[in-house]
Amino acid sequence: MEEFLAGYNPRLYAPVAVTVDVVALTVRDRRLHVLIVERGVEPYAGRWALPGGFIRPDEDLAEAAVRELAEETGVATRPAHIEQLASYGGPGRDPRMRVVSISYLAFAPDLPDPQAGTDAAAAVWHPVDDVPPLAFDHARILADGVERARSKLEYTPLATAFAGAEFTVSDLRLIYETVWGTPLHAGNFHRKILSVPGFVESTGQTTETGGPRGGPRAKLYRAGDARLLHPALLRPSREEEVR
């Protein structure tokens, strides 16, 4: 091995850079929002983009994603959930050179207002359904991230990552409706949630007051220990497909 490395010449190969891009999602004002930044430098100065940047030689990919999120947006709180989404490596996706991006998907409830930093001129939470044109191939990455989030809500308890430590079934239903972009039948949803083993567990407590129209106080729940939902909670459109 030492003999091989002594004669190895990396200049024989075309240079390739690696970046990370983050699709950070949260629910605000009953709408699904994504964190985007206004680029302050070329290429695409003045265009909106997902937060991200080049990885450092001494850091892990996930560490780079969390660092870039903090440096470009000021959101230093580690998301409640972060996972690798996909890789993007089309030859023309970056005008500077061949750049391969490893994207990450992050969820968290009640993330703070962002503050632009490093090479970002601005940073905002923006509704996913009305996002401005994005630089590079970030529109594709965002679309893939939103679809991953919608799919994961079907078969994992990931919705609780948006909900906080304690929540009502109505709170959870609002998250599903917001991420899926479709209204749900309250009674059917309540029945399905409580029929999935390990999805949620009761705290034994209730809300301090009833709903906006009065009535009994709602029971409070916390995330259970399930890692997969069985049976899955399918989107209404998917329920029609499997029938």
Summary of the structure (lengths in Angstrom):
residues: 243
radius of gyration: 21.1
end to end distance: 58.2
largest distance: 78.2
contacts: 703
relative contact order: 0.15
helix: 31%
strand: 28%
